[in-house]
Amino acid sequence: MRKIATVQLPDLDAVRLMIYDTEKHGVYVFGYKTKEDADCVWDCFFIDLDGAYRFGEEYGIDRFEWIDIPDPEEGCQHDRIAKVVLERK
């Protein structure tokens, strides 16, 4: 499950956040410097979704303001909305 929201408080280190709940390996919150789809500039890890929602509140985002977006496809970046295939080395 993934969700995005626009940061409501000015002068913070992000203008948009994304929650990615892996369902098996915890929950990530990605922070972005742009409202356009791009790689995140930072991320945080939480054990559960409630922790991620509480973190979002520090950015002025109420838990009901998050917008659902599709999960990433297999082998694609988790922090991008558009399909971006990861390079295998």
SVG drawing of the C-alpha trace seen along z (x, -y; Angstrom):
<svg xmlns="http://www.w3.org/2000/svg" viewBox="-10 -28 37 38">
<polyline fill="none" stroke="black" stroke-width="0.4" points="0.0,0.0 1.3,-3.5 -0.1,-6.9 1.1,-10.5 0.4,-13.8 1.5,-17.4 3.3,-18.9 1.2,-21.6 3.8,-23.4 6.3,-25.8 10.1,-25.8 10.5,-22.1 12.9,-19.7 10.2,-18.3 7.2,-19.5 5.7,-16.0 5.7,-12.7 5.0,-9.1 4.1,-6.2 5.0,-2.7 3.7,0.1 5.6,3.2 3.1,5.4 6.0,7.7 9.0,5.6 7.7,2.4 6.6,-1.0 8.8,-3.6 8.1,-7.4 9.9,-9.0 10.5,-12.8 10.6,-14.9 11.9,-18.4 9.5,-18.7 5.8,-18.0 6.6,-16.4 7.5,-12.7 11.2,-12.3 13.5,-10.2 13.1,-10.9 15.8,-12.9 15.4,-11.0 13.5,-8.2 12.5,-7.0 11.5,-3.5 8.6,-2.6 7.4,0.7 3.8,-0.1 1.5,-2.4 0.5,-4.3 4.1,-5.4 4.2,-6.7 0.9,-8.6 2.2,-10.2 5.4,-11.2 3.3,-12.8 1.5,-14.9 4.8,-16.6 4.6,-17.9 1.0,-19.1 -0.6,-16.1 -3.7,-14.6 -4.0,-10.8 -7.2,-11.3 -5.4,-13.6 -3.2,-10.8 -4.1,-9.8 -3.9,-6.2 -1.7,-5.4 -0.8,-2.1 1.9,0.1 5.2,0.3 5.4,3.0 7.8,5.9 11.4,4.8 10.6,1.0 11.6,-1.8 9.4,-2.1 9.8,-5.8 8.6,-6.8 5.0,-7.0 5.9,-6.3 7.3,-2.9 11.1,-3.1 12.8,0.2 15.8,0.8 19.1,1.7 20.3,5.1 24.1,5.3"/>
</svg>
